């Protein structure tokens, strides 16, 4: 009997665990990606050198291989192709229409507004000459009960915090929009009112009926790149979840967002801002699992394998999610370097063991580059050189252990380029 095949879109570092989980389930992993130094290529049972944005090409490959599932994680670029395969082969997952809404911030914002989701007011801008007029329009119609804090210029079709720039004054708006348009593939940008508050993440799953089957709330660890705060990690705890659910309307806004985007049988990743009044504002949403250690953090805290759940869903098997946390806290962090560096040979276990012994916790880490390879300097969410994660009962102890492990690993791994 021929093994089932699953089409995995992308061969980057975030797809590697998904490829392995597909194979662990006895399926052939058919991996699509442009050629390059992507770690998933060597792991694939079959590698097909096709751009994951080539919707017709991806659909044809899915037909040729007779795949039983189509999956991706941690990336937006392949979602429209994934939706096209879902529609054409009648597979479980987000439809093309849903994927389209979730991969263009303009279409997304229009859908959220039409669905009565609380989201920042916005203006579409086709050229930087419109920036000052857009600023004036947003300021003129601004709710006087909310402090005016400037605007965000956003590239609508890129991820990883690329092309997102805050403008605090009218004079800054022109430059911010130029940067946003310059980062875009579509040639236009959004300007939206900046809402002050605390940004958190929400990941989960929407079942085939459109009901929220999983809603995991996680706090963000951010680092500034000079233009905006970039998420570089996430943390969960039972106390944080209870506080968010008790003191905000986040559950209602998440449900409205799922309906507005048209989610069915798909995982989701949302950026949500909570203001001082306890109101949840939806910033943006993706119809795939989040990156930046989110599967490890959510799965570790709740006690299930997030990647296995992705495979279940793609096969049409309803994932089973725990009703209560397994451990009190979990945290994951990207490893980053601020200086020009090359990768050194590192024994991860020897670096982590003293920290684990000191805190009586277990740490898990991985490094992305081979010894001697150039390491990227931190600019955005794609600049990672590895990651570290930890699960425990005390949120403070978990954070301290992750901090120490991050510093120790980067110090040993990122050697100064000569």
C-alpha positions as CSV (number, residue, x, y, z in Angstrom):
1,X,0.0,0.0,0.0
2,X,1.4,3.4,-1.0
3,X,1.9,5.8,1.8
4,X,-0.1,9.0,1.9
5,X,1.6,12.2,0.8
6,X,1.4,15.6,2.4
7,X,2.4,18.8,0.6
8,X,4.4,21.1,2.8
9,X,4.7,24.6,1.5
10,X,8.1,26.1,2.4
11,X,11.4,24.6,3.5
12,X,12.5,27.2,6.0
13,X,13.4,26.7,9.7
14,X,9.7,27.0,10.8
15,X,8.6,24.3,8.4
16,X,11.3,21.8,9.6
17,X,9.3,20.5,12.6
18,X,6.2,20.2,10.4
19,X,8.1,18.1,7.8
20,X,9.4,15.8,10.6
21,X,5.9,15.4,12.1
22,X,4.4,14.5,8.7
23,X,7.1,11.8,8.3
24,X,6.6,10.6,11.8
25,X,2.9,9.9,10.9
26,X,4.1,7.6,8.1
27,X,3.4,10.1,5.2
28,X,5.7,11.2,2.5
29,X,6.6,14.9,2.8
30,X,6.5,16.6,-0.6
31,X,8.2,19.9,0.1
32,X,7.9,22.9,-2.2
33,X,10.3,25.8,-2.1
34,X,12.6,27.9,-4.3
35,X,16.1,26.4,-4.3
36,X,18.3,27.8,-1.6
37,X,20.0,27.2,1.8
38,X,16.7,26.0,3.4
39,X,17.0,23.2,5.9
40,X,13.7,21.5,4.9
41,X,15.0,20.6,1.5
42,X,17.4,17.9,2.7
43,X,14.7,16.5,5.0
44,X,12.1,16.2,2.3
45,X,11.1,12.8,0.9
46,X,10.5,14.7,-2.4
47,X,11.7,18.2,-3.0
48,X,10.0,20.2,-5.8
49,X,11.7,23.5,-6.7
50,X,8.6,25.6,-7.2
51,X,7.9,29.0,-5.7
52,X,5.2,28.6,-3.1
53,X,3.6,31.8,-4.4
54,X,3.0,30.2,-7.8
55,X,-0.7,29.3,-7.2
56,X,-1.3,27.4,-10.4
57,X,2.0,25.5,-10.1
58,X,1.4,24.5,-6.6
59,X,-2.2,23.2,-7.4
60,X,-0.8,21.2,-10.3
61,X,1.8,19.6,-8.1
62,X,-0.8,18.7,-5.5
63,X,-2.9,17.1,-8.2
64,X,0.1,15.2,-9.7
65,X,1.1,13.7,-6.4
66,X,-2.5,13.1,-5.2
67,X,-1.7,14.6,-1.8
68,X,-4.0,13.9,1.2
69,X,-3.1,17.1,3.0
70,X,-1.5,20.5,2.4
71,X,0.2,22.4,5.2
72,X,2.4,25.3,6.2
73,X,3.3,27.1,9.3
74,X,5.0,30.3,10.5
75,X,4.7,32.1,7.1
76,X,2.2,34.0,5.1
77,X,3.7,33.9,1.6
78,X,2.4,30.4,0.8
79,X,-1.2,30.8,2.2
80,X,-2.9,31.8,-1.1
81,X,-1.4,28.8,-2.8
82,X,-2.5,26.6,0.2
83,X,-6.0,28.0,-0.1
84,X,-6.1,27.3,-3.8
85,X,-5.1,23.7,-3.2
86,X,-7.8,23.4,-0.5
87,X,-10.4,24.6,-2.9
88,X,-9.3,22.6,-5.9
89,X,-8.8,19.3,-4.1
90,X,-11.5,19.7,-1.5
91,X,-9.0,19.3,1.4
92,X,-9.4,20.6,4.9
93,X,-8.0,24.1,5.5
94,X,-8.6,27.8,4.9
95,X,-10.2,28.6,1.6
96,X,-8.5,30.8,-1.0
97,X,-10.8,33.7,-0.2
98,X,-10.0,33.4,3.5
99,X,-6.3,33.2,2.8
100,X,-6.5,36.2,0.5
101,X,-8.1,38.3,3.3
102,X,-5.5,37.2,5.7
103,X,-2.4,38.0,3.5
104,X,-3.2,41.5,2.5
105,X,-3.6,44.0,5.3
106,X,-6.0,46.2,3.2
107,X,-8.4,43.4,2.5
108,X,-8.0,42.2,6.1
109,X,-8.8,45.6,7.5
110,X,-11.9,46.0,5.3
111,X,-13.1,42.6,6.4
112,X,-12.6,43.3,10.0
113,X,-14.4,46.7,9.8
114,X,-17.3,45.0,7.9
115,X,-17.4,42.3,10.6
116,X,-17.7,44.9,13.4
117,X,-14.3,43.9,14.8
118,X,-12.6,46.6,16.9
119,X,-9.6,47.6,14.9
120,X,-7.8,50.9,14.3
121,X,-9.1,53.2,11.6
122,X,-7.1,53.2,8.4
123,X,-6.6,54.9,5.0
124,X,-5.2,53.3,1.8
125,X,-2.3,55.2,0.3
126,X,-1.1,54.7,-3.2
127,X,1.8,57.2,-3.1
128,X,3.9,59.0,-0.5
129,X,2.4,62.4,-1.7
130,X,-0.8,61.4,-0.1
131,X,0.7,60.9,3.4
132,X,0.0,64.3,4.9
133,X,-3.6,64.3,3.6
134,X,-4.1,60.9,5.1
135,X,-2.7,62.0,8.4
136,X,-5.1,65.0,8.4
137,X,-8.1,62.8,7.6
138,X,-7.3,60.4,10.5
139,X,-6.7,63.3,12.9
140,X,-9.9,65.1,11.8
141,X,-12.1,62.0,12.4
142,X,-10.2,60.9,15.5
143,X,-12.2,60.0,18.6
144,X,-11.6,62.9,21.1
145,X,-11.9,60.5,24.0
146,X,-8.8,58.6,22.9
147,X,-5.4,60.3,23.0
148,X,-3.9,61.0,19.6
149,X,-0.5,59.1,19.3
150,X,0.3,59.4,15.7
151,X,0.0,56.7,13.0
152,X,1.5,53.5,11.8
153,X,2.5,53.1,8.1
154,X,2.2,49.5,7.0
155,X,3.3,47.5,4.1
156,X,0.2,45.4,3.4
157,X,1.8,42.2,2.0
158,X,4.9,41.4,3.9
159,X,5.5,39.7,7.3
160,X,8.2,39.7,9.9
161,X,7.5,43.4,10.8
162,X,9.0,44.5,7.5
163,X,7.7,47.8,6.2
164,X,6.0,48.8,9.5
165,X,7.0,52.3,10.6
166,X,5.5,54.6,13.3
167,X,5.1,58.3,12.5
168,X,4.7,60.5,15.6
169,X,4.3,63.8,13.7
170,X,2.8,65.0,10.4
171,X,6.2,65.6,9.1
172,X,7.3,62.0,9.7
173,X,4.3,60.6,7.8
174,X,5.8,61.1,4.3
175,X,9.0,59.2,5.2
176,X,7.1,56.4,7.0
177,X,4.8,55.8,4.0
178,X,7.8,55.8,1.6
179,X,9.4,53.1,3.7
180,X,6.2,51.1,3.8
181,X,5.6,51.3,0.1
182,X,9.2,50.6,-0.6
183,X,9.0,47.3,1.3
184,X,5.8,46.2,-0.4
185,X,5.2,44.0,-3.4
186,X,1.9,45.6,-4.3
187,X,3.2,49.2,-4.5
188,X,0.8,50.7,-1.9
189,X,0.5,51.0,1.8
190,X,-1.9,51.6,4.7
191,X,-1.8,54.4,7.3
192,X,-3.7,53.6,10.4
193,X,-4.3,55.4,13.7
194,X,-1.8,54.3,16.4
195,X,-3.7,52.9,19.4
196,X,-1.8,52.9,22.7
197,X,-1.9,49.7,24.7
198,X,-0.3,46.4,25.4
199,X,0.2,44.1,22.5
200,X,-0.4,40.4,23.0
201,X,-0.7,37.3,20.7
202,X,-3.6,34.9,20.3
203,X,-3.2,31.6,18.6
204,X,-5.7,28.8,18.2
205,X,-7.9,26.7,15.9
206,X,-11.3,27.2,14.3
207,X,-13.2,24.0,13.5
208,X,-15.1,23.1,10.4
209,X,-18.2,24.9,11.7
210,X,-16.4,28.1,12.3
211,X,-16.3,27.8,16.1
212,X,-13.3,28.6,18.2
213,X,-11.9,25.3,19.4
214,X,-8.7,26.7,20.8
215,X,-7.8,30.2,22.0
216,X,-4.3,30.5,23.5
217,X,-3.3,33.9,24.9
218,X,0.4,34.7,25.1
219,X,2.3,37.8,26.0
220,X,5.0,39.1,23.7
221,X,8.7,39.7,24.2
222,X,9.7,42.5,21.9
223,X,12.9,44.3,20.7
224,X,13.1,47.6,18.9
225,X,14.8,47.7,15.5
226,X,14.7,51.5,15.4
227,X,11.4,51.7,13.5
228,X,9.0,49.4,15.5
229,X,8.9,46.8,18.2
230,X,9.6,43.4,16.7
231,X,8.3,40.2,18.5
232,X,11.3,38.1,19.4
233,X,9.6,35.7,21.8
234,X,6.4,34.7,23.6
235,X,5.3,33.6,27.1
236,X,2.3,32.0,28.6
237,X,1.0,31.5,32.1
238,X,-2.3,30.6,33.7
239,X,-2.4,33.9,35.6
240,X,-1.9,36.0,32.4
241,X,-4.7,34.0,30.6
242,X,-7.2,34.5,33.4
243,X,-6.4,38.2,33.7
244,X,-7.0,38.7,29.9
245,X,-10.2,36.8,29.9
246,X,-11.6,38.4,33.0
247,X,-10.7,42.0,32.3
248,X,-11.0,42.4,28.5
249,X,-13.5,41.5,25.7
250,X,-10.8,39.6,23.8
251,X,-12.8,36.4,23.5
252,X,-15.6,38.3,21.7
253,X,-13.2,40.1,19.4
254,X,-11.5,36.8,18.4
255,X,-14.8,35.2,17.6
256,X,-15.9,38.2,15.5
257,X,-12.5,38.1,13.7
258,X,-12.9,34.4,12.8
259,X,-16.3,35.1,11.3
260,X,-15.1,38.2,9.5
261,X,-12.2,36.5,7.8
262,X,-14.3,33.3,7.1
263,X,-12.1,30.8,9.0
264,X,-12.9,27.1,8.8
265,X,-10.7,24.1,9.7
266,X,-7.6,26.3,10.2
267,X,-5.2,27.5,12.8
268,X,-4.9,31.2,13.3
269,X,-2.4,33.7,14.7
270,X,-3.6,37.2,15.8
271,X,-1.9,40.3,17.1
272,X,-4.2,42.0,19.6
273,X,-3.7,45.2,21.5
274,X,-5.4,45.8,24.9
275,X,-5.9,49.4,26.0
276,X,-6.3,50.8,29.4
277,X,-10.0,50.5,29.3
278,X,-9.8,46.7,28.8
279,X,-10.8,46.9,25.1
280,X,-9.2,44.5,22.7
281,X,-8.2,45.9,19.3
282,X,-7.3,43.4,16.6
283,X,-4.2,44.5,14.7
284,X,-3.9,41.7,12.2
285,X,-4.6,38.0,11.7
286,X,-3.1,35.1,9.9
287,X,-4.7,31.7,9.0
288,X,-1.8,29.6,10.1
289,X,0.1,28.9,13.3
290,X,2.4,31.7,14.5
291,X,6.1,31.7,14.4
292,X,8.7,32.9,17.0
293,X,8.4,29.7,19.2
294,X,4.6,29.9,19.5
295,X,3.9,26.2,18.8
296,X,6.5,25.2,21.4
297,X,5.2,27.8,23.9
298,X,1.5,27.0,23.5
299,X,2.1,23.2,23.3
300,X,4.4,23.2,26.3
301,X,2.0,25.2,28.5
302,X,-1.1,23.3,27.6
303,X,0.5,19.9,27.2
304,X,0.0,18.8,23.6
305,X,2.0,18.6,20.4
306,X,1.1,21.6,18.3
307,X,2.6,20.2,15.1
308,X,0.7,16.9,15.5
309,X,-2.5,18.9,15.8
310,X,-1.6,20.7,12.5
311,X,-1.2,17.4,10.8
312,X,-4.5,16.1,12.3
313,X,-6.4,19.2,11.0
314,X,-4.9,18.9,7.5
315,X,-6.0,15.3,7.3
316,X,-9.6,16.2,8.4
317,X,-9.2,14.8,11.9
318,X,-10.5,17.1,14.6
319,X,-7.5,18.0,16.8
320,X,-8.0,17.4,20.5
321,X,-7.0,20.3,22.8
322,X,-6.5,20.2,26.6
323,X,-9.1,22.1,28.6
324,X,-6.6,23.2,31.2
325,X,-2.8,23.9,31.3
326,X,-0.3,21.1,32.1
327,X,2.3,23.5,33.5
328,X,2.1,26.9,35.1
329,X,4.2,28.8,32.5
330,X,6.2,28.5,29.3
331,X,8.4,30.8,27.3
332,X,10.3,30.8,24.0
333,X,12.8,33.2,22.6
334,X,14.6,33.8,19.4
335,X,18.4,33.9,19.5
336,X,19.7,37.1,17.9
337,X,22.9,38.9,17.4
338,X,23.5,42.6,17.1
339,X,26.9,42.4,15.6
340,X,28.5,41.0,12.4
341,X,29.3,37.4,13.4
342,X,29.9,33.9,12.2
343,X,28.5,30.6,13.7
344,X,30.8,28.7,16.0
345,X,30.7,25.0,17.0
346,X,28.6,24.8,20.1
347,X,27.6,21.9,22.3
348,X,24.1,23.0,23.3
349,X,23.7,20.5,26.1
350,X,26.9,21.7,27.9
351,X,25.7,25.3,27.7
352,X,22.3,24.6,29.0
353,X,23.1,22.0,31.7
354,X,24.4,24.5,34.4
355,X,21.4,26.7,33.9
356,X,19.0,23.8,34.1
357,X,20.6,22.6,37.3
358,X,20.6,26.0,38.9
359,X,16.9,26.6,38.2
360,X,15.7,22.9,38.2
361,X,14.1,23.4,34.8
362,X,14.4,21.8,31.4
363,X,15.5,24.0,28.5
364,X,15.3,23.1,24.8
365,X,17.3,25.0,22.1
366,X,18.3,24.8,18.5
367,X,20.8,26.6,16.3
368,X,20.0,27.5,12.7
369,X,23.4,27.9,11.1
370,X,26.4,25.6,10.5
371,X,29.8,26.5,12.0
372,X,31.6,29.1,9.8
373,X,28.4,30.4,8.2
374,X,27.7,34.1,8.4
375,X,25.0,35.1,10.9
376,X,22.4,37.8,10.2
377,X,22.4,40.9,12.3
378,X,19.0,41.7,14.0
379,X,16.6,43.6,11.8
380,X,13.3,41.9,12.0
381,X,11.6,38.5,12.7
382,X,13.6,36.7,10.0
383,X,16.9,37.5,11.6
384,X,16.9,34.6,14.0
385,X,20.0,32.5,14.5
386,X,18.2,29.9,16.7
387,X,15.7,29.6,19.5
388,X,15.4,28.5,23.1
389,X,12.3,27.4,25.1
390,X,11.4,26.4,28.6
391,X,8.4,25.0,30.5
392,X,7.9,25.2,34.3
393,X,5.6,26.1,37.1
394,X,6.9,29.6,38.1
395,X,6.7,32.2,35.3
396,X,9.5,34.3,36.8
397,X,11.9,31.4,37.1
398,X,11.1,30.3,33.5
399,X,11.8,33.8,32.2
400,X,15.1,34.0,34.1
401,X,16.2,30.7,32.8
402,X,15.4,31.7,29.2
403,X,17.2,35.0,29.6
404,X,20.4,33.2,30.9
405,X,20.2,30.6,28.2
406,X,19.8,33.1,25.4
407,X,22.8,35.2,26.6
408,X,25.0,32.1,27.1
409,X,24.1,30.5,23.7
410,X,24.6,33.7,21.7
411,X,27.9,34.5,23.4
412,X,29.3,31.0,22.5
413,X,27.6,30.7,19.1
414,X,27.9,34.2,17.5
415,X,31.7,34.8,17.2
416,X,32.9,38.1,15.9
417,X,33.6,38.2,12.2
418,X,37.2,38.8,11.4
